[in-house]
Amino acid sequence: MDRIKYLVEKFELIPHPEGGYFKEVYRSKDIIPQSGLKGFTGDRNFCTSIYFLLTSENFSAFHRIKQDEIWHFYEGSSLSVHVIYPDGSYIKHKVGLNYDNGEEPQLVVPAGCWFASEVEKKDSICLVGCTVAPGFDFEDFELASKDELIKEYPQHNEIITKLTRQ
């Protein structure tokens, strides 16, 4: 798709380990010392944000981070964000601009939840932004193991199997 190529080149996006393409666009200069953080292994920037591009040919695999993550819709088809909460409950959120169909232009995924996303409309893309505070560090990122996640949440076997790679 020409639009994918354009966005990848325009925003200098690179492949993301969980799927799709991304580029960090903001990292605050100020630092929160590790002594002021609970559950983190080092200092963190106050805030970070990225562009994140997904296509209907790919998905963002189940993963979790230690921070709340705020998703912002920019363009394309709506994005389904699948969230498994620590208590085992599951919600499929829709990020997009079709408000009358339950879509929202912004979504918060709480810290510690497993989540994955996909563009369900065939031959489509979705460009979003993701903001994290305290700032993101790959030390805070955990990619799900399909077998381990199914063992923990067997009631969500179908969606876990669909949206994991390992």
C-alpha positions in Angstrom: 0.0 0.0 0.0 1.3 3.4 -1.0 0.0 5.0 2.2 2.1 2.6 4.4 5.2 3.4 2.5 4.5 7.1 2.7 3.9 7.1 6.5 6.9 4.9 7.2 9.1 7.2 5.2 7.5 10.5 6.4 7.8 9.7 10.1 10.9 7.5 9.8 9.1 4.5 11.3 10.9 1.3 12.1 9.6 -2.3 12.8 8.3 -2.7 16.4 9.1 -5.9 18.3 5.4 -6.5 19.1 4.3 -5.9 15.4 3.7 -2.8 13.2 6.0 0.2 12.9 6.9 3.0 15.4 9.0 6.0 16.1 9.6 7.7 19.4 8.7 11.3 18.9 9.0 12.6 22.5 11.1 11.8 25.6 11.0 14.4 28.3 14.4 15.8 29.4 13.5 15.6 33.1 14.1 12.4 35.0 12.3 10.7 37.9 15.0 9.0 40.0 14.5 5.3 40.7 14.2 6.1 44.4 10.9 7.9 43.6 9.4 5.0 41.6 7.8 1.9 42.8 8.4 -1.3 40.8 10.9 0.1 38.4 14.6 -1.0 38.0 16.1 2.4 37.2 15.4 6.1 36.5 12.7 7.0 34.0 11.9 10.1 32.0 8.7 11.9 33.1 6.9 11.0 29.8 7.5 9.5 26.3 5.3 9.2 23.2 5.5 7.3 19.9 3.8 7.1 16.5 2.5 3.6 16.0 1.3 2.2 12.6 -0.5 -1.1 12.2 -1.8 -2.7 9.1 -4.6 -5.3 8.6 -1.8 -7.7 7.5 -0.2 -7.5 10.9 -1.1 -7.2 14.6 0.4 -5.9 17.8 1.0 -9.1 19.9 -0.1 -9.4 23.6 2.3 -7.6 25.8 2.2 -5.5 29.0 4.1 -2.6 30.5 4.5 -1.2 34.0 2.9 2.2 33.1 -0.5 3.4 32.0 -0.5 3.8 28.2 -2.7 6.4 26.5 -3.6 5.7 22.8 -4.5 8.6 20.5 -6.2 8.0 17.1 -4.7 9.9 14.1 -5.9 8.3 10.8 -7.1 5.2 9.0 -9.5 2.4 10.1 -10.5 1.9 13.7 -8.2 -0.1 15.9 -9.3 -3.0 18.1 -7.4 -3.0 21.4 -7.9 -6.3 23.3 -7.2 -5.9 27.1 -6.9 -8.7 29.7 -7.1 -7.2 33.1 -5.2 -8.7 36.1 -8.5 -10.0 37.5 -9.0 -12.0 34.3 -11.7 -9.8 32.8 -11.4 -9.0 29.1 -12.6 -5.9 27.1 -12.3 -5.3 23.4 -12.0 -1.5 23.0 -12.4 0.3 19.7 -10.1 3.3 19.0 -11.4 5.5 16.1 -13.7 8.3 15.2 -17.0 6.5 14.7 -18.4 7.7 18.0 -21.9 6.4 17.3 -20.5 2.9 16.9 -18.7 3.0 20.3 -15.3 4.1 19.1 -13.2 6.6 21.1 -10.4 8.8 19.8 -8.4 8.1 23.0 -8.0 5.1 25.2 -6.1 4.4 28.5 -4.7 0.9 29.0 -3.9 0.6 32.7 -0.5 -0.5 33.9 0.0 -4.2 34.2 -2.7 -5.3 31.8 -2.0 -7.6 28.9 -3.0 -6.0 25.6 -2.8 -6.5 21.9 -4.3 -4.6 18.9 -5.3 -5.2 15.4 -6.8 -3.4 12.4 -9.8 -5.6 11.5 -10.9 -4.0 8.3 -9.2 -5.7 5.3 -6.6 -3.8 3.4 -6.5 -1.0 6.0 -4.1 0.8 8.2 -4.3 2.7 11.5 -1.9 5.4 12.7 -2.1 6.1 16.4 0.1 7.7 19.1 0.9 6.1 22.4 1.9 8.2 25.4 3.5 6.6 28.6 4.2 8.1 32.0 6.6 7.5 33.6 8.5 7.3 30.3 8.8 4.0 28.5 11.9 1.9 28.7 12.2 -1.6 27.1 13.0 -2.9 30.6 9.3 -2.3 31.4 8.1 -4.3 28.3 7.1 -7.9 28.5 6.0 -9.8 25.4 3.5 -12.6 26.2 4.2 -16.3 25.8 1.1 -17.9 24.3 1.3 -21.0 26.5 1.9 -19.0 29.7 -0.9 -16.5 29.0 -3.4 -19.3 28.2 -2.4 -21.1 31.4 -3.1 -17.9 33.4 -6.3 -17.0 31.4 -7.7 -20.1 29.8 -11.1 -18.5 29.3 -9.4 -16.2 26.7 -7.7 -19.0 24.7 -9.1 -17.9 21.4 -8.0 -14.3 21.4 -4.7 -15.1 23.0 -3.9 -17.7 20.3 -4.9 -15.2 17.6 -2.8 -12.4 18.9 0.5 -14.0 20.1 3.6 -15.0 18.2 5.5 -17.2 20.6 
